[in-house]
Amino acid sequence: MTRRDPLDLEVITALGELTTRFFGDYDAAAGAHGLSGAQARLLALVVTEPRPMSRLATGLRCEPSNVTGLVDRLESRGLVERRIDPQDRRVKLIAPTEAGSELSARVWADLNFAAEPLRGLEQPERIQLRDLLRKMRGSRAE
């Protein structure tokens, strides 16, 4: 059995704790607006660009059938719409409506996670943290 470097273990533990706090806060902010955390995350993904269901499933790390249910519920509330992909008419893109974009922005505005700790960092430290996180994400960013 290979022993993990203590520094690696400390960093991994901290990332795990931050992830847990982030999803808890995200779910609370989403719930305050009548959304599940998964619905809010899907909405946030399509606000940046319309995406096919397969990419949404990858981004949300869930089965495509789960995405269909999420999209159906968001669509019934008028928050997203299905569009034909102009490059492949067989593919449906999920895009936010104006109401969906506005609601996603309100959820993000209510997301308190890390706001206070980030305020405790100077601008160069926040830039360094951003750059290190980008480096860690590498090509797996969705």
Residue frames as a rotation matrix with the C-alpha (Angstrom) as fourth column:
MET 1
0.583 0.813 0.000 0.00
0.813 -0.583 0.000 0.00
0.000 0.000 -1.000 0.00
THR 2
-0.366 -0.680 0.635 1.40
0.663 -0.670 -0.334 3.39
0.653 0.299 0.696 -1.02
ARG 3
-0.089 0.283 -0.955 1.30
0.873 -0.440 -0.211 6.08
-0.480 -0.852 -0.208 1.64
ARG 4
0.539 0.356 0.763 -0.14
0.685 -0.713 -0.151 9.39
0.490 0.604 -0.628 0.60
ASP 5
-0.608 -0.742 0.282 1.98
0.503 -0.634 -0.587 12.46
0.615 -0.215 0.759 1.19
PRO 6
-0.348 0.491 -0.799 0.63
0.870 -0.150 -0.471 14.27
-0.351 -0.858 -0.375 4.30
LEU 7
-0.728 0.069 -0.682 0.45
-0.170 -0.982 0.082 17.57
-0.664 0.176 0.727 2.41
ASP 8
-0.844 0.456 -0.280 -1.54
-0.217 0.188 0.958 15.91
0.490 0.870 -0.060 -0.41
LEU 9
-0.463 0.679 -0.570 -3.87
0.798 0.599 0.066 14.42
0.386 -0.424 -0.819 2.19
GLU 10
-0.479 0.245 -0.843 -4.39
0.527 -0.688 -0.499 17.82
-0.702 -0.683 0.201 3.84
VAL 11
-0.833 0.147 -0.533 -5.15
-0.463 -0.712 0.527 19.49
-0.302 0.686 0.662 0.48
ILE 12
-0.740 0.572 -0.353 -7.51
0.066 0.584 0.809 16.69
0.669 0.575 -0.470 -0.60
THR 13
-0.423 0.576 -0.699 -9.32
0.906 0.250 -0.342 16.83
-0.022 -0.778 -0.628 2.75
ALA 14
-0.595 0.164 -0.787 -9.69
0.109 -0.953 -0.281 20.61
-0.796 -0.253 0.549 2.49
LEU 15
-0.868 0.286 -0.407 -11.03
-0.476 -0.244 0.845 20.33
0.142 0.927 0.348 -1.07
GLY 16
-0.615 0.655 -0.439 -13.53
0.514 0.755 0.407 17.70
0.598 0.025 -0.801 0.09
GLU 17
-0.401 0.443 -0.802 -14.72
0.790 -0.277 -0.547 19.89
-0.464 -0.853 -0.239 2.96
LEU 18
-0.718 0.096 -0.689 -15.05
-0.277 -0.948 0.156 22.90
-0.638 0.303 0.708 0.66
THR 19
-0.859 0.416 -0.299 -16.99
-0.184 0.295 0.938 20.84
0.478 0.860 -0.177 -1.88
THR 20
-0.462 0.699 -0.546 -19.41
0.847 0.530 -0.038 19.64
0.263 -0.480 -0.837 0.80
ARG 21
-0.404 0.273 -0.873 -19.94
0.451 -0.771 -0.450 23.21
-0.795 -0.576 0.189 2.03
PHE 22
-0.885 0.036 -0.465 -20.37
-0.385 -0.617 0.686 24.48
-0.262 0.786 0.560 -1.52
PHE 23
-0.731 0.635 -0.251 -23.07
0.158 0.515 0.842 21.95
0.664 0.576 -0.477 -2.41
GLY 24
-0.356 0.605 -0.712 -24.88
0.927 0.133 -0.350 22.54
-0.117 -0.785 -0.609 0.87
ASP 25
-0.483 0.117 -0.868 -24.93
0.101 -0.977 -0.188 26.29
-0.870 -0.178 0.460 0.30
TYR 26
-0.936 0.120 -0.330 -25.82
-0.348 -0.181 0.920 25.83
0.051 0.976 0.212 -3.37
ASP 27
-0.607 0.746 -0.275 -28.76
0.613 0.659 0.435 23.57
0.506 0.095 -0.857 -2.48
ALA 28
-0.262 0.494 -0.829 -29.98
0.789 -0.384 -0.479 26.10
-0.555 -0.780 -0.290 0.11
ALA 29
-0.664 -0.019 -0.747 -29.76
-0.262 -0.930 0.257 29.00
-0.700 0.367 0.613 -2.37
ALA 30
-0.905 0.353 -0.238 -31.56
-0.130 0.302 0.944 26.94
0.405 0.885 -0.227 -5.02
GLY 31
-0.502 0.732 -0.460 -34.25
0.838 0.543 -0.051 25.84
0.213 -0.411 -0.887 -2.56
ALA 32
-0.479 0.286 -0.830 -34.94
0.355 -0.801 -0.481 29.46
-0.802 -0.526 0.282 -1.63
HIS 33
-0.555 0.248 -0.794 -35.97
-0.728 -0.608 0.319 29.92
-0.403 0.754 0.518 -5.27
GLY 34
0.422 0.863 0.278 -38.01
-0.651 0.501 -0.570 26.72
-0.631 0.060 0.773 -5.56
LEU 35
0.478 -0.358 -0.802 -35.32
-0.680 0.428 -0.596 24.72
0.556 0.830 -0.038 -7.35
SER 36
0.925 -0.379 0.029 -33.45
0.297 0.767 0.569 21.58
-0.238 -0.517 0.822 -6.45
GLY 37
0.233 -0.925 -0.300 -29.68
-0.286 -0.360 0.888 21.87
-0.930 -0.121 -0.348 -6.42
ALA 38
-0.421 -0.375 0.826 -29.50
0.578 0.590 0.563 19.74
-0.699 0.715 -0.032 -9.58
GLN 39
0.509 0.664 0.547 -32.02
0.856 -0.326 -0.401 21.98
-0.088 0.673 -0.735 -11.36
ALA 40
0.874 -0.219 -0.434 -30.06
-0.123 -0.963 0.239 25.09
-0.470 -0.156 -0.869 -10.41
ARG 41
-0.130 -0.984 0.125 -26.77
-0.106 0.139 0.985 23.52
-0.986 0.114 -0.122 -11.56
LEU 42
-0.165 0.145 0.976 -28.32
0.902 0.421 0.090 22.53
-0.398 0.895 -0.201 -14.91
LEU 43
0.835 0.541 0.101 -29.66
0.542 -0.776 -0.322 26.04
-0.096 0.323 -0.941 -15.33
ALA 44
0.557 -0.708 -0.434 -26.22
-0.302 -0.659 0.689 27.50
-0.774 -0.253 -0.581 -14.56
LEU 45
-0.340 -0.704 0.624 -24.65
0.360 0.515 0.778 25.25
-0.869 0.489 0.078 -17.21
VAL 46
-0.011 0.388 0.922 -27.02
0.996 0.088 -0.026 26.34
-0.091 0.917 -0.387 -19.98
VAL 47
0.817 0.260 -0.515 -26.84
0.284 -0.958 -0.033 30.02
-0.502 -0.119 -0.857 -19.09
THR 48
-0.055 -0.928 -0.368 -23.26
-0.202 -0.351 0.915 30.10
-0.978 0.125 -0.168 -20.38
GLU 49
-0.655 -0.053 -0.754 -24.27
-0.755 -0.008 0.656 28.36
-0.041 0.999 -0.035 -23.64
PRO 50
0.535 0.845 0.012 -27.05
-0.835 0.530 -0.149 26.08
-0.132 0.070 0.989 -24.87
ARG 51
-0.613 -0.776 0.149 -25.97
-0.767 0.630 0.127 22.45
-0.192 -0.036 -0.981 -24.52
PRO 52
-0.061 0.552 -0.832 -27.17
-0.506 0.701 0.502 19.05
0.860 0.451 0.237 -25.68
MET 53
0.791 0.482 0.375 -28.49
-0.563 0.334 0.756 16.68
0.239 -0.810 0.536 -23.04
SER 54
0.713 -0.569 -0.410 -25.45
0.517 0.821 -0.241 14.43
0.474 -0.041 0.880 -23.35
ARG 55
-0.309 -0.855 0.416 -23.12
0.275 -0.499 -0.822 17.28
0.911 -0.140 0.389 -22.36
LEU 56
0.117 0.433 0.894 -25.43
-0.771 -0.528 0.357 18.22
0.626 -0.731 0.272 -19.52
ALA 57
0.951 0.218 -0.218 -25.32
-0.071 0.843 0.533 14.65
0.300 -0.492 0.817 -18.23
THR 58
0.212 -0.958 -0.195 -21.53
0.705 0.288 -0.648 14.78
0.677 0.000 0.736 -18.34
GLY 59
-0.395 -0.375 0.839 -21.41
-0.131 -0.881 -0.455 18.17
0.909 -0.290 0.299 -16.61
LEU 60
0.259 0.598 0.758 -23.83
-0.879 -0.178 0.441 17.08
0.399 -0.781 0.480 -13.91
ARG 61
-0.775 -0.628 -0.071 -22.26
-0.578 0.750 -0.320 13.62
0.254 -0.207 -0.945 -13.64
CYS 62
-0.279 0.751 0.598 -25.55
-0.427 0.461 -0.778 11.81
-0.860 -0.473 0.192 -13.97
GLU 63
-0.550 0.163 0.819 -27.45
0.613 0.745 0.264 9.60
-0.567 0.647 -0.510 -16.38
PRO 64
-0.971 0.197 0.137 -29.09
-0.016 -0.624 0.782 11.18
0.239 0.756 0.609 -19.45
SER 65
-0.199 0.958 -0.207 -32.49
0.630 0.287 0.722 9.96
0.751 0.013 -0.660 -18.22
ASN 66
-0.046 0.120 -0.992 -32.03
0.929 -0.360 -0.087 12.10
-0.367 -0.925 -0.095 -15.09
VAL 67
-0.886 -0.321 -0.336 -31.28
0.176 -0.901 0.396 15.12
-0.430 0.291 0.855 -17.26
THR 68
-0.679 0.701 0.220 -34.50
0.294 -0.015 0.956 14.54
0.673 0.713 -0.196 -19.20
GLY 69
0.158 0.761 -0.629 -36.49
0.932 0.096 0.350 14.75
0.327 -0.641 -0.694 -15.95
LEU 70
-0.295 -0.352 -0.889 -34.66
0.676 -0.734 0.066 17.89
-0.676 -0.581 0.454 -14.84
VAL 71
-0.996 -0.087 0.018 -35.20
0.070 -0.646 0.760 19.56
-0.055 0.759 0.649 -18.21
ASP 72
-0.373 0.927 0.036 -38.88
0.594 0.208 0.777 18.57
0.713 0.311 -0.628 -18.24
ARG 73
0.216 0.455 -0.864 -39.44
0.967 -0.224 0.124 20.18
-0.137 -0.862 -0.489 -14.82
LEU 74
-0.523 -0.474 -0.709 -37.51
0.376 -0.874 0.307 23.35
-0.765 -0.106 0.635 -15.76
GLU 75
-0.946 0.208 0.248 -39.30
0.193 -0.253 0.948 23.56
0.260 0.945 0.200 -19.11
SER 76
-0.100 0.979 -0.179 -42.71
0.854 0.176 0.490 23.23
0.511 -0.104 -0.853 -17.41
ARG 77
0.263 0.113 -0.958 -41.79
0.766 -0.628 0.137 26.29
-0.586 -0.770 -0.252 -15.32
GLY 78
0.932 0.137 0.335 -40.73
0.340 -0.647 -0.682 28.25
0.123 0.750 -0.650 -18.40
LEU 79
0.662 -0.732 -0.163 -37.07
-0.282 -0.444 0.850 28.34
-0.695 -0.517 -0.500 -17.37
VAL 80
-0.589 -0.807 0.043 -35.52
-0.254 0.235 0.938 26.41
-0.768 0.541 -0.343 -20.29
GLU 81
0.609 0.720 -0.333 -36.49
-0.593 0.134 -0.794 25.45
-0.527 0.681 0.508 -23.81
ARG 82
0.039 -0.530 0.847 -35.43
0.449 0.767 0.459 22.80
-0.893 0.362 0.268 -26.26
ARG 83
0.460 0.006 -0.888 -33.96
-0.671 -0.653 -0.352 24.11
-0.581 0.758 -0.297 -29.52
ILE 84
0.925 -0.198 0.323 -32.79
0.358 0.734 -0.576 22.36
-0.123 0.649 0.751 -32.64
ASP 85
0.100 -0.968 -0.232 -29.01
0.203 -0.208 0.957 22.39
-0.974 -0.143 0.175 -33.01
PRO 86
0.684 0.208 -0.700 -28.35
-0.542 -0.497 -0.678 24.27
-0.489 0.842 -0.227 -36.26
GLN 87
-0.238 -0.873 -0.425 -25.32
-0.967 0.175 0.183 22.04
-0.086 0.454 -0.887 -36.92
ASP 88
-0.955 0.037 -0.294 -27.15
-0.010 0.987 0.158 18.76
0.296 0.154 -0.943 -36.38
ARG 89
-0.373 0.900 0.225 -30.92
-0.755 -0.435 0.491 18.92
0.540 0.013 0.842 -36.60
ARG 90
0.132 0.386 -0.913 -31.20
0.181 0.896 0.405 15.55
0.975 -0.219 0.049 -34.80
VAL 91
-0.545 -0.463 -0.699 -29.78
0.766 0.066 -0.640 17.10
0.342 -0.884 0.319 -31.62
LYS 92
0.628 0.723 0.289 -31.82
0.436 -0.634 0.639 19.19
0.645 -0.275 -0.713 -29.20
LEU 93
-0.616 -0.770 0.165 -30.02
0.339 -0.449 -0.827 21.94
0.711 -0.453 0.538 -27.34
ILE 94
0.349 0.653 -0.672 -31.24
0.924 -0.120 0.363 23.03
0.157 -0.748 -0.645 -23.93
ALA 95
-0.582 -0.478 0.658 -31.23
0.430 -0.867 -0.250 26.81
0.690 0.138 0.711 -23.61
PRO 96
-0.623 0.367 -0.691 -32.40
0.646 -0.259 -0.719 29.13
-0.442 -0.894 -0.076 -20.84
THR 97
0.326 0.713 0.621 -35.35
0.811 -0.549 0.204 31.40
0.486 0.437 -0.757 -21.32
GLU 98
-0.183 -0.344 0.921 -35.04
-0.117 -0.922 -0.368 34.98
0.976 -0.175 0.129 -20.14
ALA 99
0.661 0.496 0.563 -36.82
-0.623 -0.055 0.780 33.95
0.418 -0.866 0.273 -16.92
GLY 100
0.877 -0.378 -0.297 -34.36
0.444 0.874 0.200 31.06
0.184 -0.307 0.934 -16.51
SER 101
-0.060 -0.939 0.339 -31.34
0.591 -0.307 -0.746 33.32
0.804 0.156 0.574 -16.94
GLU 102
-0.012 0.130 0.991 -32.75
-0.516 -0.850 0.105 35.79
0.857 -0.510 0.077 -14.41
LEU 103
0.901 0.389 0.191 -33.52
-0.368 0.451 0.813 33.06
0.230 -0.803 0.549 -11.88
SER 104
0.570 -0.772 -0.282 -30.05
0.714 0.635 -0.294 31.54
0.406 -0.034 0.913 -12.28
ALA 105
-0.256 -0.663 0.703 -28.51
0.174 -0.747 -0.641 34.96
0.951 -0.042 0.306 -11.61
ARG 106
0.350 0.454 0.819 -30.63
-0.717 -0.433 0.546 35.32
0.603 -0.778 0.174 -8.44
VAL 107
0.967 -0.062 -0.247 -29.54
0.180 0.852 0.491 31.89
0.180 -0.519 0.835 -7.20
TRP 108
0.147 -0.989 0.019 -25.88
0.774 0.103 -0.625 32.81
0.616 0.107 0.781 -7.78
ALA 109
-0.145 -0.158 0.977 -26.38
-0.264 -0.945 -0.192 36.16
0.954 -0.285 0.095 -6.03
ASP 110
0.652 0.491 0.577 -27.74
-0.684 0.052 0.728 34.29
0.327 -0.869 0.370 -3.00
LEU 111
0.713 -0.464 -0.525 -24.86
0.430 0.882 -0.195 31.81
0.554 -0.087 0.828 -2.97
ASN 112
0.870 -0.310 0.383 -22.86
-0.483 -0.690 0.539 32.79
0.097 -0.655 -0.750 0.07
PHE 113
0.832 -0.550 0.081 -20.28
0.498 0.802 0.329 30.04
-0.246 -0.233 0.941 -0.16
ALA 114
0.032 -0.993 0.118 -16.73
0.995 0.043 0.094 31.34
-0.099 0.114 0.989 0.14
ALA 115
0.560 0.188 0.807 -17.79
0.426 -0.900 -0.086 34.98
0.710 0.392 -0.584 -0.14
GLU 116
0.962 -0.174 0.212 -16.41
-0.273 -0.551 0.788 35.88
-0.021 -0.816 -0.577 3.28
PRO 117
0.486 -0.843 0.231 -13.23
0.423 0.458 0.782 33.78
-0.765 -0.282 0.579 3.05
LEU 118
0.179 -0.415 0.892 -12.49
0.970 -0.079 -0.231 35.19
0.166 0.907 0.388 -0.41
ARG 119
0.816 0.144 0.560 -12.88
0.101 -0.989 0.106 38.74
0.569 -0.030 -0.822 0.92
GLY 120
0.854 -0.519 0.041 -10.08
-0.091 -0.071 0.993 37.87
-0.513 -0.852 -0.108 3.34
LEU 121
0.138 -0.817 0.560 -7.69
0.843 0.394 0.367 37.31
-0.520 0.421 0.743 0.43
GLU 122
-0.123 -0.291 -0.949 -5.90
-0.246 -0.917 0.313 40.12
-0.961 0.272 0.041 -1.34
GLN 123
0.683 0.436 -0.586 -6.43
-0.617 -0.085 -0.782 40.49
-0.391 0.896 0.211 -5.09
PRO 124
-0.120 -0.778 -0.616 -3.10
-0.936 0.295 -0.191 38.82
0.330 0.554 -0.764 -5.99
GLU 125
-0.782 -0.126 0.610 -3.97
-0.430 0.817 -0.383 35.89
-0.451 -0.562 -0.693 -3.71
ARG 126
0.244 0.939 0.242 -7.38
-0.260 0.304 -0.917 35.45
-0.934 0.160 0.318 -5.35
ILE 127
0.544 -0.134 -0.828 -5.72
-0.839 -0.063 -0.541 35.52
0.020 0.989 -0.146 -8.77
GLN 128
-0.571 -0.818 -0.078 -3.18
-0.803 0.575 -0.155 32.94
0.171 -0.026 -0.985 -7.64
LEU 129
-0.496 0.478 0.725 -5.95
-0.265 0.712 -0.650 30.72
-0.827 -0.515 -0.227 -6.21
ARG 130
0.594 0.741 -0.313 -7.94
-0.490 0.024 -0.872 31.02
-0.639 0.671 0.377 -9.45
ASP 131
0.247 -0.582 -0.775 -4.90
-0.930 0.082 -0.358 30.13
0.272 0.809 -0.522 -11.52
LEU 132
-0.774 -0.523 0.358 -4.03
-0.617 0.750 -0.239 27.14
-0.144 -0.406 -0.903 -9.33
LEU 133
-0.108 0.823 0.557 -7.61
-0.205 0.530 -0.823 25.85
-0.973 -0.203 0.111 -9.52
ARG 134
0.664 0.281 -0.693 -7.58
-0.706 -0.070 -0.705 26.26
-0.247 0.957 0.151 -13.32
LYS 135
-0.275 -0.865 -0.419 -4.34
-0.912 0.372 -0.170 24.30
0.303 0.336 -0.892 -13.44
MET 136
-0.741 0.048 0.670 -5.84
-0.368 0.805 -0.465 21.53
-0.562 -0.591 -0.579 -11.29
ARG 137
0.328 0.940 0.090 -8.97
-0.344 0.208 -0.916 21.37
-0.880 0.270 0.391 -13.46
GLY 138
-0.687 -0.710 0.157 -6.88
-0.082 0.290 0.954 21.04
-0.722 0.642 -0.257 -16.60
SER 139
-0.878 0.295 -0.377 -8.70
-0.404 -0.034 0.914 19.70
0.257 0.955 0.149 -19.62
ARG 140
-0.709 0.636 -0.306 -11.48
0.678 0.734 -0.044 18.16
0.196 -0.239 -0.951 -17.52
ALA 141
-0.775 0.448 -0.446 -13.25
-0.110 -0.791 -0.602 21.51
-0.622 -0.418 0.662 -17.14
GLU 142
-0.462 0.721 0.517 -16.85
0.885 0.410 0.220 21.36
-0.054 0.559 -0.827 -18.34
